[in-house]
Amino acid sequence: MTTEADALGELIRLRARVPQLTGALAASTDGLVLAHDTAGAEAESVAALTAAALGVALRLAEATGQGDFRELLVRGEEGYVATYAAGSAAVLTLLAEPRINVGRLHLEARRSSARIGEVVDSALERLENT
């Protein structure tokens, strides 16, 4: 399978496990969409905004001595946007309804981001070795 297909499969499984998710995407840390399962949101726009937010989050974590970036959660009136590190070169961004159990969101997203990170990092390693 391809990296995109593997990542998309993980996004679909995640959305099946957490029905309050309204969208999911995997992107490179520089804002390129790797895979997405989103209905209303423009995946490219969300990925670009995620990259911008990631830049600020990385600097904030570093400036405050909190270590490497792991996750970012934004709560709005209409729901949540959550971004999780996925290996060394990707992120997982999720859109969720306001009624979601945030603990469950974190639990499931952390597992999925680890799987996506493994897929992406493995693909990058294969590219470097060719």
TIRO-115279 format. One record per residue: z, x, y of N, C-alpha, C, CB in turn. Coordinates in steps of 0.05 Angstrom, whole numbers, plus 5000, padded with zeros to 4 digits. Glycine has a CB too. Example, Ala and Ser with C-alpha at 12.3 -4.5 7.8 and 13.67 -1.06 7.14 Angstrom:
515652644886515652464910515652644934518152264911514252574955514352734979515752585001511452824988
***
This chain:
500050174976500050005000500050175025502449815000499150065047499150215072501850185086496850105090502250355105504650345121504950075135504750565142502649975146502749715161503449495142500049665174502249495118502849275099505649285089500849305075506749525084509549555076511449455098510149845069510849535122512549455145512349145149511749595171509949035147509648745150511148595128506648675150510948695104512448575082515348565087511848725056516448785098519348795104520048595126520149075112518348565146518748375168518848095157516648405189516948025140516847755128519247705111514247725111520147895095522547855079524947825096522948095060525147975118527447955137527447675149527248165159525247575158525147305170525847095150522347255182525247135124525946945104528946945099524447005077530247175101533147205097534647095121533847485092533547115145534847035170533046835184535547285188533346575177531546375188531746335219531946115175533846425231534146395260532546605276537046415268531146785262529446965275526846825283528747215257525946865308523546745318521246945320524046615344521847195315519747395316520847665307518547425343519047835297519848105288517448285291520948095258518048525300515948725301516949005297514448715328515349165284515849445281513949595299515549545251514949785314513249935333514050225333513449815361512150395342512850675346514650685371510250845350516050905373517850935396516450955422519551185392513751005422512251005447510850745452510251235446511450535436510450265443508050165429510050255471507150295408504850205393505750025370503150445382504549795367505249605346504449715319504049325351506249725300505649805273505249555255507949975261506849355259506649095245508248885260507649125215507348635258508848425272508648165258507948405301510748005261510847735251512047565274512547705224510447515293511247375317509447145322511347565342510546925332508946685338508146675367510546435330510146635385509546585413509346845430511546415425510747045422510847295438508447465433513447445432507547595454505347795451506548055440503947835479505648125416506848355403506448615419505548395376504148655431503648895446505448915471500648905455505848695484507648685508510548745500507448415522511348615478514148655469514548955461514848465446512549065447512749345438512849535462510349425420511249475483511349645507513949625521509049575526515049385524517649345537519849465521518149045541519649455494521549585477521649885482520949525447519350005484519150295489520550365516516250395489520050195536521350245562524450215560520350055583525350005547528249965543529450185526528749695530527950275506528850495489529350745505526850545466527550805524527851045540530451035556525551075559531050805567533550775582535950795563533650505598535850655541538050665521538550945511537450475498536451095506536851375497538351535518534151505491537451515543538751655565541651565569537251625591542151305567544851205570546751305548544850895570545751295523547451395501548051685504546051345474546051835512546452125516548352185539543752265521547952045562549552095586552452025582548451945609553051835564555751745560556951875535555851445557555552055522556652195499556852025474559252305506555251815471555451635449553651715425554651355457552251935427550652025405547851905405551951965379546451935382543751845380543551535381542551935354541351435392540851155394540851025366538251095408542150795363542150635339541050355343544950625327542050215364541249945369541749855397542549755349540349645405540549525431540449225428538349635451542249085441542348785439542348665467544848695423540448485472540248345497540648045491537548395512542447925506542947635502541947495527545947575496540147305523539147135545539946845540536147165548539446675559540146395556538746265532539346245581536346355525534846235504534946385477531946205512536546595476536846745451537247045455534346695434536647195434537147475433534647645429539147545411534647885439532748085432534348325423530848165457533748415399535348635387533348855378537048545364533949105384532349325376534049525361531049465401532949625338534349805320532550045315535049665294533850285314532450525307531450495278534250775309528950585273527750565246526650845240525550345245528251015230527451285225527151445250524751285209525551655249525351835272523151755292524852115263521351575285519051515302518551225306516651645291520251045297519650755299522150605307518450655273521750355315523850165321523149895309524350155351525249745304524949465296526049295318526449405269524349105328525248925349525148645339523548955375527348495343527548225333528148025356529748205312527047795354527547575372529047365356524947455385531247255368532847065353533846835370535347215341534246615356535346375369538146425379535346125350539046275399541746325410543946265390542246165435543446105370545446025350545746215327544845745340544346445328544446625305547246755303542346855309548046815278550446965273549747255278551546915243550847365299550147635308550947845287551447705335553147805274554047985252551947995230556747905241550947755222548947745201546347875210548447445192545647825236543247955247543448255245542947875277545748365253546048655251545948755222548748745263547248615204547348695176544448715164549048505160543048495167540348485156538348665170539248195157538648685197536748845212537149145206537048795242539649225203540149505197538949585170543249565197539149415151537849465125534849485127538649245104533649285141530749285144529749525161529849025157531249595182530349825198530450085182532149845223532450105164532550345147530150355129535150345130529350125117526950115099524450185115526749845086524150065138521750115155521750405163521749925180523950515171524150795178523250975155526950865186524050915131523251075108520251075104524650975082519050835107516150805104514650965125515350505105515450925150514151065172514551365171515050955199516951455166517451745165515951865141520451795162515851725119514351825096511351855102514751645071510251655116507351665124506851895143506551395137508651945162508352165180508552435166510452145202510352445147510552695131508052755115512952675112506852545104504352575089502152675107503552305075501952565132499952645151500352945159500052475176502753025162503353305170502553495148506253335177502753405123502253575100499253585091503953495077497653435106494753435098493153625115493553165100
***
